[in-house]
Amino acid sequence: MAEGNRNKCDRQRCCIPGEMAENWFRRFQYDPDCDKEGDVRNILLIIATLIAAVTFQGGVNPPGGIWQDNDDGHSAGRAIYASHQIAFYVFLVSNTFALSTSLLVIVCLTYRFPLHIEIWVATASMMVTYASAIFAVTPHESVRFRYVLIAGALPVICRCIFQMSGKLKNKLSLNA
């Protein structure tokens, strides 16, 4: 980054408190002229890791906990929240979607890093662990698992479609 550009960035981000209150949103937005790519990648990795941790924990330990006994028509080891079928279903689908999206971001941002194969293996193992945990705590009659599986696969499918359409667009522009 050129020195003049760095000074411009420092001036833009250095505001007096009154101006900062008015422009806080713009102050913290990504600026390709000022923000280093490595710093942006690191921030995205931190955010994706936090999302993965929270969503994994939510799937393994569902809100409300699990039943401890087999009384009143429920089974020990099943999610208490599952008694609210629609709410639990929405939770499972959106939590799975968030986890798989954050894991995809982690895998994409660490591609070609040292040990990236190990990161892929760990990520896949984490998804299998998550899936087995939600299958274990979810009463089978309360949710259609195909939608949970679609929510888990959707981010990867979308990324593949975006990648292929970008390559196709580039190929068509080179041929024109």
C-alpha positions, 0 to 999 in steps of 0.5 A, a space after each residue: 500500500 502506498 504511503 499516501 494511501 495509508 495516511 489517507 486511511 489514517 485520517 479517515 479513521 481518526 475522527 473526533 468523538 462527535 464525528 465518530 458517533 455519526 459515522 461509526 458504521 462507515 468507520 468500521 466498514 471494509 475499505 479495500 484501499 486501507 484494509 490488508 487482505 491478510 488482516 481481513 482473512 484473519 478477522 473472517 476466520 475469527 468470526 467464522 470460528 465463533 459462529 461454528 463454536 456457538 452453533 455446534 454447541 447449540 446442536 450438541 446441547 439444545 436449548 432447554 436441555 434434554 429430558 432426564 427421565 422417561 415420564 409423561 410421554 417423553 424419552 430420556 436423552 431427547 431435547 426438551 425443546 423438541 416438544 415445540 415441534 415447529 420452533 425446534 424444527 426452525 432452530 435445527 434448520 437454521 442452526 445447521 445452515 449457520 454451522 455449515 456456512 461457517 465451516 465452509 468459510 473456514 475451509 475456503 479461507 484456509 485453502 492451501 494453508 499448511 495442514 489444509 488437508 487436516 483442516 478438511 478432515 477435522 471439519 468433516 468430522 465436526 459435521 459428522 459429530 454435529 449430525 450424530 448429536 442432533 440425531 441422538 437428541 431429536 425425537 424422530 417423529 418431531 422433524 424431517 431430517 431431509 430438510 436439516 440435511 439440505 440446510 447442511 449441504 446448501 452452502 456447499 452447493 451454492 458455493 459450487 454453483 457460484 464458482 462454476 458460473 464465475 468460471 463459465 462467465 470468464 470463459 465466455 468473456 475470453 471467447 468473445 
